[in-house]
Amino acid sequence: MYQKFFGLRESPFNVNPDPRYLYRNKSTQEALAELTYGIRNRKGFILLTGEVGTGKTTLVNQVLDWLRGQRVATAFIFNSRLDVDQLFDFIMADFEIPCPTREKSLVLLRLNQWLLERYRAGSTAVLIVDEAQNLSLEVLEEIRLLTNLETTTEKLIQIVLAGQPELEDKLKLPQLRQLRQRITLRCRTGPLSLEETEGYVAERLRIAGANGEPIFSKEAIESVHVYSRGIPRVVNLLCEHAMINSYVDGVRPVPYHLVDEVAHEFQLDESPPIAPGEFSLKPQQSVDTKALIENLDELLGRLRQASTVPTRERKT
């Protein structure tokens, strides 16, 4: 494949949320610091939000790696479309707490006993829920009630809710005002600026084994930023396919017109263009990034099929 052509050990733009590839720009560093601070200091409820494709799950995986390295018990719920019974099934299974019954009162008693044992041993437990915007109001209320498992001074379980901006809207509902009031820390991920996009691409190439020789032209990176609107997942999509096409053409560094071709293929050029010289989004600009990549699952399926490079029709 193209890795050898570009002198790489591995594919730098895989869509998997690999924590090795976490790009630590300012907003990511701040979010990571707030998450680790909140967990270490037993703050209870922490909220992590961000648009689709801005790296929330990669950040969560980084936190999970850190917690496991600290031997902290973790429960990670990645499928948020569940009912109350399934919620507790996941929690007890991930925490590896044996419980002979599914009766909720007895499950809660066993969970509380286990958390107290960990507290007395000087440790804690962390529950992380990804895609939390999909949780029902009933399940969110049950998660809130878990924070009642506490001593007179500290929370026995630390809870991180990660989700899209719709989660913040849901938390504004009157039925969830008690949960909203218990959130002690709020973290956010966001789109990359042009400078950050350049750094993001360079860092992923470095981790994948790049030797310092240019792989993308400056103009190609600018095109990647324009079409992706700074959304890391879309940056990965554009860069991966542009590198494949560049390999097929035998051209390096990757020229901007190949990025343009990929953007056209995936209909990313249908969004209004950014004015020349305005590659970073201004605060007052409203960009529907969710609509921009609403068909991304289909596109990523096509990306996975790119493991075998097809013969590419060249323009005459």
Residue pairs with C-beta under 8 A, 6 or more apart in sequence:
1 11
1 244
1 247
1 307
1 309
2 8
2 243
2 244
2 246
2 247
2 309
3 9
3 10
3 11
3 208
5 247
5 252
6 210
6 215
6 243
6 247
6 252
7 209
7 210
7 211
7 213
8 205
8 208
8 209
8 210
9 208
9 209
10 208
10 209
11 208
11 240
12 21
12 204
12 205
12 207
12 208
12 210
12 239
13 204
13 235
13 236
13 237
13 239
13 240
13 243
14 236
14 240
15 233
15 236
15 237
15 300
15 303
17 55
17 57
17 58
17 60
17 61
18 58
18 61
19 58
19 61
19 62
19 64
19 65
20 207
21 58
21 203
21 204
21 207
22 28
22 55
22 58
22 59
22 62
23 55
23 192
23 196
23 199
23 200
23 203
23 204
23 232
24 32
25 192
25 196
25 199
25 200
27 188
27 189
27 190
28 55
28 59
28 189
30 187
31 48
31 59
31 187
31 188
31 189
32 59
32 62
32 63
34 46
34 185
34 186
34 187
35 46
35 48
35 59
35 63
35 160
35 185
35 187
36 63
36 66
37 43
37 185
38 46
38 158
38 160
38 184
38 185
39 46
39 63
39 67
39 72
39 124
39 126
39 158
39 160
42 124
42 154
42 155
42 158
43 155
43 158
43 184
43 185
44 147
44 155
44 158
44 159
44 182
44 184
45 144
45 147
45 159
45 161
45 179
45 182
45 183
45 184
45 185
46 158
46 159
46 160
46 161
46 183
46 184
46 185
46 186
46 187
47 160
47 161
47 167
47 168
47 171
47 183
47 185
47 186
47 187
48 56
48 59
48 60
48 160
48 161
48 162
48 163
48 187
48 188
48 189
49 56
49 162
49 163
49 164
49 165
49 167
49 168
49 186
49 187
49 188
49 189
50 56
50 164
50 165
50 188
50 189
50 190
51 164
51 165
51 189
51 190
51 191
51 231
51 289
51 290
52 164
52 231
52 233
52 289
52 290
52 293
52 296
53 231
53 232
53 233
53 234
53 289
53 293
53 296
54 189
54 190
54 191
54 231
54 232
54 233
55 189
55 232
55 233
56 130
56 162
56 163
56 189
57 130
57 162
59 162
59 189
60 76
60 128
60 130
60 160
60 162
63 128
63 160
64 74
64 76
64 128
67 74
67 126
68 74
71 123
72 123
72 124
72 125
72 126
73 95
73 96
73 118
73 123
73 124
73 125
73 126
74 94
74 125
74 126
74 127
74 128
75 90
75 91
75 94
75 95
75 125
75 126
75 127
75 128
76 94
76 128
76 130
77 87
77 90
77 91
77 94
77 127
77 128
77 129
77 130
78 130
78 131
79 131
80 129
80 130
80 131
80 132
80 133
80 134
80 135
80 163
81 134
82 90
82 139
83 136
83 138
83 139
84 104
84 138
84 139
84 142
85 102
85 104
87 139
87 142
87 143
88 102
88 104
88 107
88 111
89 102
91 111
91 127
92 99
92 107
92 110
92 111
95 111
95 114
95 125
97 110
97 111
97 114
99 106
99 107
99 110
101 107
108 149
111 149
112 149
112 156
114 125
115 125
115 149
115 156
115 157
116 156
118 124
118 125
118 156
119 151
119 154
119 156
124 156
124 157
124 158
125 156
125 157
125 158
126 157
126 158
126 159
126 160
127 143
127 146
127 157
127 158
127 159
127 160
128 159
128 160
128 162
129 135
129 143
129 159
129 160
129 161
129 162
130 162
130 163
131 162
131 163
131 164
132 140
132 161
132 162
132 163
132 167
133 163
133 164
133 165
133 166
133 167
133 170
134 163
135 143
137 170
137 173
137 175
137 176
140 170
140 176
140 179
141 175
141 176
141 179
143 159
143 161
143 179
144 176
144 178
144 179
144 182
146 157
146 159
147 155
147 157
147 159
147 182
149 155
149 156
149 157
150 156
161 167
164 290
170 176
171 179
171 180
171 183
172 180
190 230
191 229
191 230
191 231
191 281
191 287
191 289
192 200
192 225
192 230
192 231
192 232
192 235
193 230
193 279
193 280
193 281
194 222
194 225
194 230
194 279
194 280
195 280
196 230
197 221
197 224
197 225
197 228
197 230
197 235
198 221
198 225
200 232
200 235
201 216
201 221
201 224
201 235
201 239
204 236
204 239
205 215
214 252
214 253
215 243
215 252
215 253
215 254
216 224
216 239
216 242
216 253
216 254
217 253
217 254
217 255
217 256
219 255
219 256
220 242
220 253
220 254
220 255
220 256
220 258
220 259
222 256
222 279
223 238
223 256
223 259
223 260
223 263
224 235
224 238
224 239
224 242
224 259
225 235
225 279
226 273
226 274
226 279
227 234
227 238
227 259
227 263
227 268
227 269
227 271
228 234
228 235
228 237
228 238
228 268
229 271
229 281
229 287
229 289
229 292
230 280
230 281
231 289
231 292
231 293
233 293
233 296
234 268
234 292
234 293
234 296
237 262
237 266
237 296
237 299
237 300
237 303
238 259
238 262
238 263
238 266
238 268
239 254
240 303
240 306
241 262
241 265
241 266
241 303
241 306
242 254
242 258
242 259
242 261
242 262
243 254
244 306
244 309
245 258
245 261
245 262
245 312
246 252
246 253
246 254
246 255
246 258
247 309
248 309
248 311
248 312
249 258
249 312
249 314
251 258
260 269
262 268
263 269
266 299
267 295
268 292
271 287
271 292
274 281
281 287
293 299
